[in-house]
Amino acid sequence: MIIQNRSFGTYSIDKNGNFSVGAEWRLRQEAPEEGAAALYEAARVWAGNVGEPFRVPTPEGGFTLSEELKVSSVSFKELEGGGLVVAYQAEPATGPELLGEVTEKIDRDGVRTRSASWSVPLVSADPENPEEPELPASGEPEESLLWPVPGTVLDWEGGAFVCESCEIKTNRLGQQAEVTVSAREVSILQLGGITDSRSADGERQRSVKFFVTDAELETFLRKYPLGFQAEWAGGRFYCDKIDTSPYGVIGNEVTLTAREIYTHLVSASRSEEFVSFSRSGGVRRQIVWTGVYQVMATEVFKFYKLTGTDASGWSEPNCIVTRVTPVRKSDIEYQVTVEAQHRNNPGLFENYTASDRSDLGGRRDIRADMCEFRVTPEQAGYQLAANGGREAIPGWSASSRCPFRSSGKLAENLVGAILHTLVVTVTTYHRGSASGVLEDMAGWTGSRVLTGEVAGYTGSYLKVWQNCDETCDDAGDQYTRLTRSYQLAPNGFEWNPGYWDRH
């Protein structure tokens, strides 16, 4: 059975001036399959009986027994999440007697204060020396559980009060002590200071406890909403968790927990995987870095379109970002996982495909193919002679009958020769339907020869072919793909417009 203290030291004073102290313990089964009935029986045995010494929790998680307080009642309550709560009430073993009446005052601000005095018989801590009282001669009851220390919340006749002072004066002759308790009515009170902790991954947390009456609870929780900056914790801390539990019957104990949240790299890990051996026997490896960031929701946009960029700031050199995965954790926080791969990873750049349709408006595709051009006798200015040889064509004009710019006939050895050259194909993309490029296509056919630059290379080009078809980009917008092919003049020649505009 697992035993844990839930609360301790809830002091109560009834209308007759009788003191009592409360505590709660949570009991859970180590093996849940044993069932609730078995837990209840074990709890009854552990809880003990009325009249036994009061159980005082220790920092180690156990408890000690107090002889100055005796258990006056024991109750059991089931918890929704499993387990039982054992609630104790205890009264002084030697009952104090109220001296006179309770004094109550209300100041000009409406704050109620109460004070009362009790006579307490002193019991010797040392049976062999009964003349020595257990409590100090005067001062505050720092070691006694019977009396509240300043700052303790009291249930005084059903109202919430905070102890402001508790003074003890002893009468050595009569072996009596006079205890005076003064308290102020409260609705909200901070219980102790702010605790600071750090998790295993370095995340900082701060928490604080408050006593809050039932009447003020709703207003209090509105003042400290989840997900908002926790001013009580400082700078970059945001309220992350609120726990509320009963504080006796007069109010609630509210625990506020805040986490430090800001955009920063939480962790970075490197993985290396064997892929294969190369032809030369070298090892081909895949190197992947994974960075995990805590990111403010207002700054998560900074991680958009990060893929393809340099990752050397948190990984090793020569790595690029290949994947970004943001996961929303709350209204104010994201966890963003960034993957980066080494540029030399096998297959990293083999994923490119020509069917990519992103950024079509700024895209220009180039293709070059080798082709052949054969010069016919007529194009060179020759015809077949009667003797079987070649002779000049009478009246032949190079300006209209030769495919190349020439002042006369071409060299005879070019007849039938195969000249190698290039056909350069350029594809561009134009927003809209095909009807938007028809006028441009018609104008392109007006002259067959282009002298200038195609795909960055200057020369004399022959317009040989064009077509268009409609497509869409990745966003679904319509584009027209316009493809044109140009044949470069071979062997340093220039195409003759006078010839090609008629062919």
C-alpha positions as CSV (number, residue, x, y, z in Angstrom):
1,M,0.0,0.0,0.0
2,I,1.3,3.5,-1.0
3,I,0.7,6.2,1.7
4,Q,1.0,9.9,1.1
5,N,0.2,12.9,3.3
6,R,-2.3,15.3,1.5
7,S,-2.6,18.0,4.2
8,F,-1.6,18.6,7.8
9,G,-2.2,21.2,10.4
10,T,-5.7,22.5,9.7
11,Y,-6.6,24.1,13.0
12,S,-10.2,24.6,14.2
13,I,-11.6,26.5,17.2
14,D,-15.3,26.0,17.9
15,K,-17.7,28.4,19.7
16,N,-16.8,26.9,23.1
17,G,-13.1,27.6,22.5
18,N,-12.2,23.9,22.0
19,F,-9.1,23.3,19.8
20,S,-8.7,20.6,17.2
21,V,-6.2,19.8,14.5
22,G,-6.9,18.0,11.2
23,A,-4.8,16.0,8.7
24,E,-5.5,13.9,5.6
25,W,-3.6,10.9,4.2
26,R,-4.0,9.3,0.7
27,L,-3.8,5.5,0.5
28,R,-3.4,3.7,-2.8
29,Q,-2.8,0.0,-3.8
30,E,0.5,-1.1,-5.2
31,A,-1.5,-3.7,-7.2
32,P,-4.8,-2.2,-8.4
33,E,-6.1,-5.6,-9.3
34,E,-6.6,-6.4,-5.6
35,G,-9.8,-4.4,-5.6
36,A,-11.3,-1.5,-3.6
37,A,-12.6,-3.8,-0.8
38,A,-9.1,-5.0,0.0
39,L,-7.8,-1.4,0.0
40,Y,-10.6,-0.4,2.4
41,E,-9.8,-3.2,4.8
42,A,-6.1,-2.4,4.7
43,A,-6.9,1.3,5.3
44,R,-9.0,0.5,8.4
45,V,-6.1,-1.4,9.9
46,W,-3.6,1.3,9.1
47,A,-5.8,4.2,10.3
48,G,-5.9,3.0,13.9
49,N,-8.6,4.1,16.4
50,V,-10.0,7.1,18.2
51,G,-7.9,8.0,21.3
52,E,-4.6,7.0,19.8
53,P,-1.7,9.5,19.3
54,F,-2.0,11.8,16.3
55,R,0.1,11.0,13.2
56,V,2.6,13.8,12.2
57,P,4.1,13.5,8.7
58,T,7.9,13.6,8.3
59,P,9.9,15.0,5.3
60,E,11.0,11.5,4.4
61,G,7.3,10.5,3.7
62,G,6.6,8.6,7.0
63,F,5.1,9.8,10.2
64,T,5.8,10.1,13.9
65,L,3.3,10.0,16.8
66,S,2.4,13.0,18.9
67,E,1.4,12.3,22.5
68,E,0.1,15.9,23.1
69,L,-2.7,15.3,20.5
70,K,-5.2,12.4,20.6
71,V,-7.3,11.3,17.6
72,S,-10.9,12.3,18.1
73,S,-12.4,11.1,14.8
74,V,-11.4,9.0,11.7
75,S,-13.3,9.1,8.4
76,F,-12.7,7.5,5.0
77,K,-13.5,8.9,1.5
78,E,-13.1,7.4,-1.9
79,L,-11.2,9.3,-4.6
80,E,-12.3,9.4,-8.3
81,G,-8.8,8.6,-9.5
82,G,-8.5,5.6,-7.2
83,G,-7.5,5.2,-3.6
84,L,-8.9,6.4,-0.3
85,V,-8.5,9.5,1.9
86,V,-8.2,8.9,5.6
87,A,-9.2,12.1,7.4
88,Y,-8.2,12.7,11.1
89,Q,-9.3,15.2,13.7
90,A,-7.3,15.4,16.9
91,E,-7.8,17.2,20.2
92,P,-5.3,18.1,22.9
93,A,-4.5,15.3,25.3
94,T,-4.7,17.7,28.2
95,G,-7.6,20.0,27.3
96,P,-7.0,23.8,27.5
97,E,-9.6,25.9,29.3
98,L,-10.9,29.1,27.7
99,L,-10.2,32.1,29.9
100,G,-13.0,34.6,29.7
101,E,-14.6,35.3,26.3
102,V,-13.4,35.7,22.8
103,T,-12.5,39.3,21.9
104,E,-13.7,40.4,18.5
105,K,-13.0,43.7,16.8
106,I,-13.7,45.2,13.4
107,D,-11.5,48.0,12.2
108,R,-12.4,51.0,10.0
109,D,-11.6,48.9,6.8
110,G,-14.0,46.2,7.9
111,V,-11.3,43.7,8.8
112,R,-12.4,41.4,11.6
113,T,-9.9,40.3,14.3
114,R,-10.3,37.8,17.2
115,S,-8.2,37.0,20.2
116,A,-8.6,34.6,23.1
117,S,-6.6,33.1,25.9
118,W,-6.5,29.6,27.3
119,S,-5.2,28.1,30.5
120,V,-3.1,24.9,29.8
121,P,-1.8,22.5,32.5
122,L,1.8,21.8,31.7
123,V,2.9,18.2,31.6
124,S,6.6,17.4,32.4
125,A,8.6,16.1,29.5
126,D,10.8,14.3,32.0
127,P,8.9,12.0,34.5
128,E,12.0,12.0,36.7
129,N,12.0,15.8,36.9
130,P,8.3,16.9,37.2
131,E,9.2,20.4,38.1
132,E,10.4,21.1,34.5
133,P,7.4,22.1,32.2
134,E,7.2,20.8,28.7
135,L,6.7,24.2,27.1
136,P,9.1,27.2,27.3
137,A,8.7,29.8,30.0
138,S,7.5,32.3,27.4
139,G,7.5,33.0,23.7
140,E,6.0,31.2,20.7
141,P,5.1,27.5,20.4
142,E,7.6,26.7,17.7
143,E,7.9,23.0,18.7
144,S,4.3,22.4,19.8
145,L,1.6,21.0,17.5
146,L,-1.1,22.0,19.9
147,W,-1.0,25.7,19.0
148,P,-0.9,27.5,15.6
149,V,2.2,29.5,14.6
150,P,1.8,32.9,12.9
151,G,0.7,32.6,9.3
152,T,-1.4,29.5,10.0
153,V,-5.0,29.5,8.6
154,L,-7.6,28.8,11.3
155,D,-11.2,27.7,11.1
156,W,-12.5,29.9,13.9
157,E,-16.2,29.2,14.4
158,G,-16.7,28.5,10.7
159,G,-14.8,31.6,9.5
160,A,-11.3,31.8,7.9
161,F,-8.7,33.5,10.0
162,V,-4.9,33.7,9.8
163,C,-2.9,33.5,13.1
164,E,-1.0,36.7,13.7
165,S,0.5,35.8,17.0
166,C,0.5,33.0,19.6
167,E,2.1,33.9,22.9
168,I,2.7,31.6,25.9
169,K,3.2,32.8,29.4
170,T,3.9,30.2,32.1
171,N,3.1,30.4,35.9
172,R,5.9,28.3,37.3
173,L,4.3,28.1,40.8
174,G,1.0,26.8,39.5
175,Q,2.5,24.8,36.6
176,Q,0.0,26.5,34.3
177,A,0.5,28.2,31.0
178,E,-1.6,31.0,29.5
179,V,-1.8,30.9,25.7
180,T,-3.1,33.9,23.8
181,V,-4.0,33.5,20.1
182,S,-4.7,36.6,17.9
183,A,-6.0,36.1,14.4
184,R,-7.3,38.2,11.4
185,E,-10.1,37.2,9.1
186,V,-8.9,36.5,5.6
187,S,-10.3,35.4,2.2
188,I,-7.0,34.9,0.3
189,L,-3.6,34.2,1.8
190,Q,-0.4,33.0,0.3
191,L,0.9,29.9,2.1
192,G,4.7,30.0,2.2
193,G,7.0,31.2,-0.5
194,I,7.5,30.4,-4.2
195,T,9.3,27.1,-4.9
196,D,11.6,26.8,-7.9
197,S,12.4,23.4,-9.5
198,R,14.0,22.1,-12.7
199,S,13.0,19.0,-14.6
200,A,15.4,16.4,-16.0
201,D,15.5,18.1,-19.4
202,G,16.3,21.5,-17.8
203,E,12.8,23.0,-17.9
204,R,12.2,25.4,-15.0
205,Q,9.0,25.4,-12.9
206,R,7.8,27.6,-10.1
207,S,4.8,27.0,-7.8
208,V,3.0,28.8,-5.0
209,K,0.1,27.9,-2.7
210,F,-2.8,30.1,-1.6
211,F,-5.6,29.7,0.8
212,V,-8.8,30.9,-0.8
213,T,-12.3,30.9,0.7
214,D,-15.2,29.3,-1.3
215,A,-16.7,32.8,-1.9
216,E,-13.5,34.1,-3.5
217,L,-12.4,31.0,-5.4
218,E,-14.1,31.8,-8.7
219,T,-12.7,35.4,-8.7
220,F,-9.3,34.1,-7.8
221,L,-9.2,31.6,-10.6
222,R,-10.2,34.3,-13.1
223,K,-7.3,36.4,-11.9
224,Y,-4.8,33.6,-12.6
225,P,-6.0,31.9,-15.8
226,L,-4.1,29.1,-17.5
227,G,-1.9,30.0,-20.4
228,F,-1.3,33.6,-19.3
229,Q,1.9,35.2,-18.0
230,A,2.4,34.4,-14.3
231,E,3.5,37.8,-12.9
232,W,4.1,36.2,-9.5
233,A,6.7,33.8,-11.0
234,G,8.5,36.5,-13.1
235,G,9.6,37.1,-16.7
236,R,9.1,34.2,-19.0
237,F,6.8,32.0,-16.8
238,Y,3.3,31.2,-17.8
239,C,0.6,29.5,-15.7
240,D,0.5,25.9,-16.7
241,K,-1.4,24.0,-14.0
242,I,-3.8,24.8,-11.2
243,D,-4.6,22.3,-8.5
244,T,-7.4,22.9,-6.0
245,S,-8.1,20.8,-2.9
246,P,-10.3,21.4,0.3
247,Y,-8.7,23.3,3.2
248,G,-10.7,21.9,6.0
249,V,-14.3,23.1,5.7
250,I,-13.5,26.8,5.4
251,G,-11.9,27.1,2.0
252,N,-9.5,25.7,-0.5
253,E,-5.8,25.2,-1.0
254,V,-4.9,26.4,-4.5
255,T,-1.5,25.5,-6.0
256,L,-0.4,27.5,-9.0
257,T,2.3,26.1,-11.2
258,A,4.1,28.1,-13.9
259,R,6.6,26.9,-16.5
260,E,9.3,28.9,-18.2
261,I,8.3,29.2,-21.9
262,Y,10.3,30.9,-24.6
263,T,11.6,30.1,-28.0
264,H,14.8,28.1,-27.7
265,L,16.5,24.8,-28.7
266,V,15.7,22.2,-26.1
267,S,17.8,19.3,-27.6
268,A,19.8,18.3,-30.6
269,S,20.7,14.7,-31.5
270,R,22.7,13.1,-34.3
271,S,22.0,9.8,-35.9
272,E,24.3,8.0,-38.3
273,E,23.2,5.0,-40.4
274,F,25.2,2.7,-42.7
275,V,23.7,2.6,-46.2
276,S,26.1,0.7,-48.4
277,F,29.6,0.3,-49.7
278,S,30.5,2.3,-52.8
279,R,32.2,0.8,-55.9
280,S,35.6,1.7,-54.5
281,G,34.8,0.1,-51.2
282,G,34.1,3.3,-49.3
283,V,31.3,3.5,-46.7
284,R,28.1,5.4,-47.6
285,R,26.5,6.8,-44.6
286,Q,23.2,8.7,-43.9
287,I,23.7,11.5,-41.3
288,V,20.6,13.0,-39.8
289,W,20.3,15.7,-37.1
290,T,17.1,16.2,-35.1
291,G,16.5,19.5,-33.2
292,V,13.6,19.9,-30.8
293,Y,12.6,23.5,-30.1
294,Q,10.2,25.0,-27.5
295,V,8.5,27.8,-29.5
296,M,6.1,30.6,-28.4
297,A,2.9,30.3,-30.5
298,T,3.4,33.9,-31.6
299,E,6.8,32.9,-33.1
300,V,6.0,29.6,-34.7
301,F,5.8,31.3,-38.2
302,K,9.6,31.7,-38.1
303,F,9.8,28.0,-38.7
304,Y,7.7,28.0,-41.8
305,K,9.5,27.5,-45.2
306,L,12.7,26.6,-43.3
307,T,13.3,23.5,-45.4
308,G,16.2,23.7,-47.8
309,T,18.0,26.3,-45.7
310,D,21.3,25.9,-43.8
311,A,21.2,24.1,-40.5
312,S,24.8,24.7,-39.4
313,G,23.7,26.8,-36.4
314,W,22.7,23.8,-34.4
315,S,24.0,20.8,-36.5
316,E,27.3,20.0,-38.1
317,P,28.5,22.0,-41.1
318,N,27.2,21.1,-44.6
319,C,23.7,20.2,-43.4
320,I,20.4,21.5,-44.7
321,V,16.9,21.4,-43.2
322,T,14.8,18.7,-44.7
323,R,11.7,18.5,-42.5
324,V,9.9,20.7,-40.0
325,T,7.1,19.4,-37.8
326,P,5.3,21.8,-35.4
327,V,3.0,20.3,-32.7
328,R,0.7,22.5,-30.8
329,K,0.9,21.9,-27.0
330,S,-1.3,24.8,-25.8
331,D,-2.6,28.2,-26.9
332,I,0.9,29.7,-26.1
333,E,3.3,26.9,-26.9
334,Y,4.5,24.7,-29.8
335,Q,7.0,21.9,-29.9
336,V,8.8,22.1,-33.2
337,T,10.9,19.2,-34.4
338,V,13.5,20.1,-37.1
339,E,15.3,17.5,-39.2
340,A,18.5,18.2,-41.1
341,Q,20.5,16.0,-43.4
342,H,24.0,16.1,-44.6
343,R,24.3,17.2,-48.2
344,N,26.3,14.1,-49.0
345,N,23.6,11.7,-47.8
346,P,22.9,9.0,-50.4
347,G,19.8,9.8,-52.4
348,L,19.2,13.2,-50.9
349,F,19.2,14.9,-54.3
350,E,17.9,12.0,-56.2
351,N,14.4,12.9,-55.1
352,Y,14.2,15.8,-57.7
353,T,11.6,15.3,-60.4
354,A,10.9,17.3,-63.5
355,S,7.2,17.1,-62.7
356,D,7.7,19.6,-60.0
357,R,5.1,22.4,-60.5
358,S,6.1,24.9,-57.8
359,D,6.8,28.5,-58.8
360,L,5.8,28.0,-62.4
361,G,5.7,31.8,-63.0
362,G,9.5,32.0,-62.6
363,R,10.5,28.7,-64.1
364,R,12.4,28.2,-67.3
365,D,13.3,24.7,-68.5
366,I,16.2,24.1,-70.9
367,R,17.0,21.0,-73.0
368,A,19.7,20.5,-75.7
369,D,19.9,17.6,-78.2
370,M,22.4,16.8,-80.9
371,C,21.1,16.8,-84.5
372,E,22.4,16.5,-88.0
373,F,22.0,18.8,-91.1
374,R,22.8,17.4,-94.5
375,V,23.6,19.9,-97.4
376,T,21.9,19.0,-100.7
377,P,23.6,19.8,-104.1
378,E,21.0,22.5,-104.9
379,Q,21.5,24.2,-101.5
380,A,25.2,24.4,-102.3
381,G,24.6,25.7,-105.9
382,Y,25.3,22.5,-107.9
383,Q,23.5,20.2,-110.2
384,L,24.3,16.9,-111.9
385,A,26.4,17.4,-115.1
386,A,26.0,15.2,-118.2
387,N,29.3,13.5,-117.5
388,G,28.0,12.5,-114.1
389,G,29.9,15.1,-112.2
390,R,28.7,18.4,-110.7
391,E,28.3,21.7,-112.3
392,A,27.1,25.1,-111.2
393,I,23.4,25.8,-111.5
394,P,22.9,28.6,-114.0
395,G,21.3,31.7,-112.5
396,W,21.6,30.2,-109.0
397,S,21.4,32.9,-106.2
398,A,22.8,32.3,-102.7
399,S,20.5,35.0,-101.2
400,S,17.4,33.0,-102.0
401,R,18.5,29.3,-102.5
402,C,21.3,28.7,-99.9
403,P,20.3,27.9,-96.3
404,F,23.4,29.7,-95.0
405,R,24.5,33.3,-95.5
406,S,27.0,33.2,-98.4
407,S,28.2,35.4,-101.2
408,G,28.3,32.5,-103.7
409,K,28.2,28.8,-104.0
410,L,29.3,26.7,-101.1
411,A,32.4,24.5,-101.2
412,E,31.8,21.4,-103.3
413,N,32.9,19.1,-100.5
414,L,30.0,20.3,-98.3
415,V,27.5,18.6,-100.7
416,G,26.1,15.5,-99.0
417,A,28.1,16.3,-95.9
418,I,26.5,15.6,-92.5
419,L,27.0,18.7,-90.2
420,H,26.4,18.2,-86.5
421,T,24.8,20.9,-84.4
422,L,22.4,21.4,-81.5
423,V,18.6,21.8,-81.1
424,V,17.9,23.9,-78.0
425,T,14.4,23.6,-76.5
426,V,13.2,26.2,-74.1
427,T,10.0,25.8,-72.0
428,T,8.4,28.7,-70.2
429,Y,5.2,29.0,-68.2
430,H,2.6,31.7,-68.5
431,R,-0.3,32.3,-66.1
432,G,-3.7,31.7,-67.6
433,S,-5.2,29.6,-70.5
434,A,-3.6,28.8,-73.8
435,S,-5.6,31.5,-75.6
436,G,-3.4,34.0,-73.8
437,V,-0.2,32.9,-75.7
438,L,-1.7,32.4,-79.2
439,E,-0.9,35.9,-80.4
440,D,2.7,35.5,-79.2
441,M,3.0,32.1,-81.0
442,A,1.7,33.6,-84.2
443,G,4.2,36.4,-84.0
444,W,7.0,33.9,-83.4
445,T,6.4,32.3,-86.8
446,G,6.8,35.6,-88.6
447,S,10.6,35.1,-89.0
448,R,12.3,31.7,-89.1
449,V,15.8,33.0,-88.2
450,L,16.8,34.4,-84.8
451,T,20.3,35.9,-84.3
452,G,21.0,36.4,-80.7
453,E,20.9,34.5,-77.4
454,V,19.0,31.3,-76.6
455,A,19.4,29.7,-73.2
456,G,22.5,31.9,-72.5
457,Y,24.3,31.0,-75.7
458,T,24.7,33.5,-78.6
459,G,24.5,32.3,-82.2
460,S,22.4,32.0,-85.3
461,Y,19.3,30.0,-84.6
462,L,16.5,28.5,-86.8
463,K,13.1,28.3,-85.3
464,V,12.0,24.7,-85.9
465,W,9.0,24.0,-83.6
466,Q,6.7,25.3,-81.0
467,N,3.7,24.1,-79.0
468,C,1.6,24.9,-75.9
469,D,-0.5,23.0,-73.4
470,E,-2.4,23.9,-70.3
471,T,-1.3,22.8,-66.8
472,C,-1.7,23.8,-63.1
473,D,0.8,24.7,-60.4
474,D,0.9,23.2,-56.9
475,A,-1.7,25.8,-55.8
476,G,-4.2,24.8,-58.5
477,D,-3.7,28.0,-60.5
478,Q,-3.9,27.6,-64.3
479,Y,-0.8,28.0,-66.4
480,T,0.1,27.5,-70.1
481,R,3.3,25.6,-70.9
482,L,5.0,27.1,-74.0
483,T,7.8,25.0,-75.6
484,R,10.0,26.3,-78.5
485,S,12.9,24.6,-80.2
486,Y,15.8,26.4,-81.9
487,Q,18.4,24.8,-84.2
488,L,21.9,26.3,-84.0
489,A,23.6,26.9,-87.3
490,P,26.5,24.3,-87.7
491,N,30.2,24.9,-88.3
492,G,30.1,28.6,-87.6
493,F,27.6,29.4,-90.4
494,E,24.7,31.8,-90.1
495,W,21.2,30.9,-91.3
496,N,20.0,32.8,-94.3
497,P,16.6,34.4,-93.6
498,G,16.0,34.9,-97.4
499,Y,16.0,31.1,-97.8
500,W,14.2,30.0,-94.6
501,D,11.4,32.4,-94.7
502,R,10.3,30.6,-98.0
503,H,10.8,27.1,-96.7
